[in-house]
């Protein structure tokens, strides 16, 4: 009789791990590490069986351990048993970093929400949405903010909907006193947030307070050169922003930089990357200059046709040089910057309505802050889950997204159709007056200017 003793370990899922049932599969997401795995059975079943196993080499559990999604809670010696359970091959894992959000869709609930918690802002960045919501004084004294209880209602919906990630923005989110109870609630329920800020009002006290939460602060800087940054963000803003970053670093708050690419900073992006990495910034994000109602101003800031022609090579060079340090290029790469033809093209190939959503400061839910005509409803009247599943706007958008690219009448006969990502449909709607029109960055359209 075999009485050999073996050490076995018991595990539990980390508090930052959330499990979502999506049709016939389980999505296992770690909000802290941003890793996403997919399984054909509930990982809690692995853990339940694992606690009774006499072996430490079961593949399914090893994947959870290797991806740091579980924590050991105890170890004990036990006699070997013939009742070990084989839990192999229960995961779909593309690589060591898990699977990509971009390969997934959910008609149950969004995975990621951009939440504008307040319209108030202390800056007047010339390309930002608050510019079109009133004067500076009206923005700072906005009387239409939601109450703390209303914001907590929304935060509770986010938790109930098992949203993977929340990015809180404004305006300037730090101007809202309700930010703190909202962060407290979300963190208590395992939601690790990203906070967007201009950084200018961050001092020692605010940085220390932020350090008590599971949060990353993404700070807006368009250039490390004052004369370039000032064009879009205002005079002497850079110095104040860097002081805010210094405070965050002092209290070990993770800091990213978000840079809005425009014609003035385009030639200095490499210098910004070099500076930010040497300054101890954790990640860099490049985002597109989104069009706005003031077309004359927008056209004065957007990339020139020549710069558009160089954009793909520049993004490729920065991606190769900085690899994981450049965490996102957002919408910049979705246009006519493809080397290989794109097969089976649809009208839209972006995550809006698939897994991302936008909440404005009044609680209105949209697929994206560029698709304002697709208002799903207000989450204080109907909850997030209902609107994501049932609203006429989201149903209409999903049908449009699945249409063949030939539906875009404005693309007919264009020589770049097979290598073009079609651009942003929200951009087309705003600048061309037509959802199926030509976006502002369309090369054919730019040639006509």
C-alpha positions in Angstrom: 0.0 0.0 0.0 1.4 3.4 -1.0 1.5 5.7 2.0 4.0 8.3 0.6 3.2 11.8 1.8 3.0 14.7 -0.7 2.7 18.4 -0.1 -0.5 19.9 -1.6 -1.5 23.6 -1.7 -4.8 25.3 -1.6 -5.4 28.5 -3.7 -8.0 31.2 -4.0 -8.6 33.7 -6.8 -7.0 37.1 -6.1 -9.4 39.9 -5.2 -8.5 41.7 -8.5 -9.7 38.8 -10.6 -13.2 38.9 -12.1 -15.0 36.1 -13.9 -17.6 36.8 -16.6 -19.8 34.2 -18.3 -20.0 35.0 -22.0 -22.3 32.6 -23.7 -20.4 29.2 -23.7 -17.1 30.5 -22.2 -15.7 32.0 -19.1 -13.5 35.2 -19.2 -11.0 35.5 -16.4 -9.6 39.0 -16.1 -7.1 40.4 -13.6 -7.8 44.1 -13.2 -4.4 44.6 -11.7 -2.1 42.9 -14.2 -4.6 43.5 -17.2 -4.3 39.8 -18.1 -7.2 38.1 -19.7 -7.7 34.3 -20.0 -10.6 32.3 -21.5 -11.8 29.0 -20.2 -14.5 26.5 -21.1 -15.4 25.8 -17.5 -15.6 27.9 -14.4 -12.2 28.3 -12.8 -13.8 28.2 -9.4 -14.4 24.5 -10.2 -10.7 24.1 -10.7 -10.0 25.5 -7.3 -12.7 23.4 -5.7 -11.3 20.2 -7.2 -7.7 21.4 -6.7 -8.2 21.6 -2.9 -8.9 17.8 -3.0 -6.0 16.9 -5.3 -2.8 15.1 -4.4 -0.7 16.6 -7.1 0.7 20.0 -7.8 1.2 19.7 -11.6 -2.3 20.0 -13.0 -2.1 22.1 -16.1 -5.2 24.3 -15.6 -4.2 25.3 -12.1 -0.6 25.9 -13.2 -1.8 28.4 -15.8 -3.7 30.3 -13.1 -0.6 30.2 -10.8 1.8 31.2 -13.6 -0.4 34.2 -14.6 -0.6 35.2 -10.9 -4.4 35.0 -10.8 -4.5 33.0 -7.6 -2.9 33.1 -4.2 -1.8 30.3 -2.0 -3.8 30.0 1.2 -2.4 26.9 2.8 -0.1 23.8 2.3 -0.4 20.4 3.9 1.0 16.9 3.7 -1.4 14.2 2.4 -1.2 10.6 1.4 -1.1 10.0 -2.4 -4.5 9.1 -3.8 -5.7 7.6 -7.0 -8.6 10.2 -7.1 -6.6 13.0 -8.7 -8.6 15.0 -11.2 -7.2 15.9 -14.7 -8.0 19.5 -15.4 -5.8 19.9 -18.4 -6.5 21.8 -21.6 -9.3 23.9 -20.1 -7.8 27.2 -21.1 -7.6 29.2 -24.3 -4.4 31.1 -24.1 -2.9 32.8 -27.1 0.4 33.7 -25.4 1.9 34.4 -22.0 0.0 37.6 -21.7 -3.4 36.0 -22.3 -5.8 37.0 -25.1 -6.6 40.3 -26.6 -9.7 42.4 -25.9 -9.8 43.2 -29.6 -10.7 39.6 -30.4 -13.8 39.6 -28.1 -17.3 41.0 -28.3 -19.9 41.2 -25.6 -23.6 41.9 -26.0 -24.1 41.3 -22.3 -22.1 44.2 -20.8 -19.1 46.4 -21.8 -15.6 45.4 -20.8 -14.3 49.0 -20.5 -16.0 52.3 -19.7 -14.7 55.8 -20.1 -16.6 57.8 -17.5 -16.7 61.6 -17.5 -17.4 62.2 -13.9 -17.5 66.0 -14.1 -17.4 68.7 -16.9 -15.5 71.1 -14.7 -11.9 71.9 -15.8 -9.3 74.4 -14.8 -7.7 74.5 -18.3 -8.8 75.5 -21.8 -7.0 73.0 -24.0 -8.1 74.1 -27.5 -9.0 70.6 -28.7 -10.9 69.4 -25.7 -14.7 68.8 -25.4 -15.2 71.3 -22.5 -14.3 74.1 -24.9 -17.7 73.7 -26.5 -19.7 73.5 -23.3 -19.5 77.2 -22.2 -17.2 79.8 -21.0 -14.3 79.0 -18.6 -16.3 80.4 -15.6 -19.4 78.4 -16.7 -17.3 75.2 -16.9 -15.8 75.8 -13.4 -19.2 76.6 -11.9 -21.2 74.0 -13.7 -24.5 73.4 -11.9 -25.4 70.2 -13.8 -23.1 67.8 -12.1 -24.6 64.6 -10.7 -24.8 64.2 -6.9 -22.5 61.9 -5.0 -25.4 59.4 -4.5 -26.2 59.5 -8.2 -22.5 58.8 -9.1 -22.4 56.0 -6.5 -25.5 54.5 -8.2 -23.6 54.4 -11.5 -20.5 53.0 -9.8 -22.7 50.2 -8.3 -24.0 49.5 -11.8 -20.5 49.2 -13.1 -19.6 46.7 -10.4 -22.9 44.7 -11.0 -22.2 44.7 -14.8 -18.7 43.2 -14.1 -17.0 45.9 -16.1 -13.3 45.0 -16.3 -11.8 48.5 -16.3 -13.0 52.0 -15.7 -11.2 55.2 -16.8 -12.4 58.2 -14.9 -12.1 61.6 -16.7 -13.5 65.1 -16.9 -13.2 68.0 -17.4 -10.6 67.6 -14.6 -11.8 64.6 -12.5 -9.8 65.9 -9.4 -12.1 68.9 -9.3 -15.0 66.7 -8.3 -15.4 66.1 -4.5 -17.4 63.0 -5.4 -14.4 61.4 -6.9 -13.2 60.1 -3.6 -16.3 58.1 -2.5 -16.6 56.8 -6.0 -12.9 55.6 -6.0 -13.5 54.1 -2.5 -16.5 52.2 -3.7 -14.9 50.9 -6.9 -11.7 49.9 -5.1 -13.6 48.1 -2.4 -15.3 46.1 -5.0 -12.1 45.1 -6.8 -12.2 47.7 -9.6 -8.7 49.1 -10.3 -9.3 52.5 -12.0 -7.4 54.7 -14.4 -7.7 58.4 -13.8 -7.1 61.0 -16.6 -5.8 64.3 -15.4 -4.0 67.4 -16.7 -1.8 67.1 -13.6 -1.7 70.8 -12.8 -3.6 70.7 -9.5 -1.9 67.7 -8.1 0.0 68.5 -5.0 1.5 66.5 -2.1 -1.8 66.1 -0.4 -3.7 64.9 -3.5 -0.8 62.6 -4.5 -0.7 61.0 -1.1 -4.5 60.5 -1.1 -4.3 58.9 -4.6 -1.6 56.5 -3.4 -4.1 54.9 -1.0 -6.1 53.6 -4.0 -5.5 51.0 -6.7 -5.1 53.5 -9.4 -3.0 54.7 -12.4 -3.0 58.3 -13.2 -2.7 59.2 -16.9 -1.4 62.8 -17.4 -1.9 64.8 -20.6 1.3 66.2 -22.1 1.6 67.0 -25.8 5.4 67.8 -25.7 8.2 68.1 -23.3 9.0 71.4 -25.0 7.1 74.3 -23.4 6.7 76.2 -26.7 5.1 73.2 -28.4 3.0 72.0 -25.4 1.7 75.6 -25.0 0.1 75.7 -28.5 -2.6 73.1 -27.5 -2.6 73.1 -23.7 -1.8 76.7 -22.7 1.1 78.8 -21.6 3.2 77.5 -18.6 0.9 74.5 -18.2 3.8 72.1 -18.8 5.7 73.3 -15.7 2.7 72.8 -13.5 2.0 69.4 -15.0 5.5 68.2 -14.3 5.2 69.4 -10.7 2.1 67.2 -10.4 3.9 64.2 -11.9 6.8 64.8 -9.4 4.2 64.6 -6.5 2.7 61.4 -7.9 6.2 59.8 -8.3 7.0 60.8 -4.7 4.2 58.7 -3.5 4.8 55.8 -6.0 1.6 56.4 -7.9 1.9 54.8 -11.4 2.0 57.5 -14.0 1.3 57.3 -17.7 1.5 60.1 -20.3 -1.2 60.7 -22.9 -0.1 62.7 -25.9 -2.6 64.0 -28.5 -0.8 63.9 -31.9 -1.1 67.1 -33.9 0.8 68.8 -36.6 2.9 70.9 -34.1 4.2 68.0 -32.0 4.5 65.4 -34.8 8.2 66.0 -35.4 9.0 65.9 -31.7 7.3 62.7 -30.6 10.6 60.7 -30.5 12.0 63.4 -28.1 8.9 63.2 -25.9 9.3 59.4 -25.6 13.0 59.7 -24.8 12.3 62.3 -22.1 9.3 60.5 -20.6 11.2 57.2 -20.2 14.2 58.9 -18.6 11.8 60.7 -16.3 10.4 57.5 -14.9 7.0 57.5 -16.7 5.5 54.0 -16.7 3.7 54.0 -20.1 3.0 56.2 -23.1 -0.3 56.5 -25.0 -0.6 58.3 -28.3 -4.1 59.4 -29.3 -5.7 61.0 -32.4 -6.7 64.6 -32.5 -10.5 64.1 -32.7 -12.4 66.5 -34.8 -14.7 69.1 -33.2 -17.3 71.6 -34.4 -14.9 74.4 -35.0 -13.6 73.1 -38.3 -11.3 76.0 -38.9 -9.5 75.5 -35.6 -9.4 71.7 -36.1 -7.9 72.1 -39.6 -5.2 74.3 -38.1 -4.1 71.6 -35.7 -4.6 68.3 -37.6 -1.7 66.5 -39.3 -0.9 67.7 -42.7 -1.2 65.4 -45.7 2.6 65.0 -45.7 2.6 64.1 -42.0 -0.3 61.6 -42.6 1.9 59.9 -45.2 4.7 59.5 -42.6 2.4 58.4 -39.7 2.5 54.7 -40.3 6.3 54.5 -40.4 6.6 56.7 -37.3 4.1 54.6 -35.3 6.0 51.4 -36.5 9.3 52.9 -35.5 8.1 54.0 -32.0 6.4 50.6 -31.5 9.6 48.7 -32.4 11.8 50.9 -30.3 9.6 51.1 -27.2 7.7 47.9 -27.5 5.5 47.5 -24.3 6.4 51.1 -23.2 4.1 52.4 -25.9 0.9 50.9 -24.6 -1.6 52.2 -27.2 -1.9 54.3 -30.3 -5.7 54.5 -30.0 -7.4 55.5 -33.3 -4.2 56.6 -35.1 -3.7 53.3 -36.8 -7.2 52.7 -38.1 -6.9 54.6 -41.3 -5.0 54.2 -44.5 -1.7 53.0 -43.0 -1.8 49.3 -43.9 0.9 47.4 -45.8 -1.2 44.4 -46.6 -4.8 44.4 -48.0 -7.5 44.0 -45.5 -9.9 41.1 -46.1 -13.6 40.9 -45.4 -13.8 44.5 -44.5 -16.8 45.8 -42.5 -18.1 49.3 -42.1 -16.4 49.6 -38.6 -13.5 47.7 -37.0 -13.3 49.5 -33.7 -14.4 48.3 -30.2 -17.2 50.8 -29.8 -20.4 48.9 -29.2 -18.4 45.6 -29.0 -16.8 46.1 -25.6 -16.2 49.8 -24.9 -18.6 52.5 -23.8 -18.6 56.1 -22.8 -20.6 57.7 -19.9 -20.9 61.5 -19.9 -21.2 63.7 -16.8 -25.0 63.5 -16.9 -25.1 59.7 -17.0 -25.8 59.3 -20.7 -24.4 56.1 -22.2 -22.8 56.0 -25.7 -20.8 53.4 -27.5 -18.0 56.1 -27.8 -17.5 59.8 -27.2 -17.3 60.2 -30.9 -20.6 58.5 -31.6 -22.9 61.0 -29.9 -25.8 60.3 -32.2 -26.0 56.7 -30.9 -27.3 57.7 -27.4 -28.3 54.4 -25.7 -30.1 56.2 -22.8 -29.4 57.5 -19.3 -28.2 54.9 -16.8 -30.1 56.7 -13.9 -33.3 55.7 -15.8 -32.3 52.3 -17.2 -29.3 50.4 -16.0 -26.1 49.8 -18.0 -26.9 46.1 -18.7 -30.3 46.9 -20.1 -29.1 49.7 -22.3 -26.1 47.7 -23.6 -28.4 44.8 -24.5 -31.7 46.4 -25.5 -31.3 50.0 -26.5 -32.4 50.8 -30.2 -29.1 52.8 -30.6 -26.8 49.9 -29.8 -28.8 47.4 -31.9 -28.7 49.8 -34.9 -24.9 50.4 -34.4 -24.1 46.7 -34.3 -26.1 46.1 -37.5 -24.2 48.9 -39.2 -20.8 47.6 -38.0 -21.4 44.3 -39.6 -22.3 45.7 -43.0 -19.8 45.2 -45.9 -17.4 48.1 -46.6 -19.1 48.6 -49.9 -21.9 50.1 -47.9 -19.7 53.2 -47.5 -20.7 55.0 -50.7 -18.1 57.6 -50.3 -15.3 54.9 -50.5 -16.5 53.7 -53.9 -13.7 53.9 -56.5 -11.0 54.9 -54.0 -7.6 53.3 -54.9 -6.8 52.9 -51.2 -10.0 51.0 -50.2 -8.3 47.6 -49.7 -5.6 49.0 -47.4 -7.7 51.5 -45.5 -9.2 51.0 -42.1 -12.1 53.3 -43.1 -11.3 55.8 -40.3 -13.7 56.9 -37.5 -17.4 56.9 -38.3 -18.0 59.4 -35.6 -15.5 61.6 -37.4 -17.3 61.2 -40.7 -20.7 62.0 -39.1 -19.3 65.2 -37.6 -17.2 66.5 -40.4 -19.1 65.1 -43.4 -22.6 65.1 -41.9 -22.9 61.4 -42.8 -22.2 58.3 -40.8 -21.1 56.6 -44.1 -19.3 59.7 -45.3 -15.6 60.4 -45.5 -13.8 61.1 -42.2 -11.5 64.2 -41.9 -8.3 62.1 -42.2 -9.3 60.5 -45.5 -6.4 61.1 -47.9 -8.7 61.7 -50.8 -10.7 64.3 -48.7 -7.4 65.9 -47.5 -6.2 66.2 -51.2 -9.3 68.3 -51.9 -8.6 70.9 -49.2 
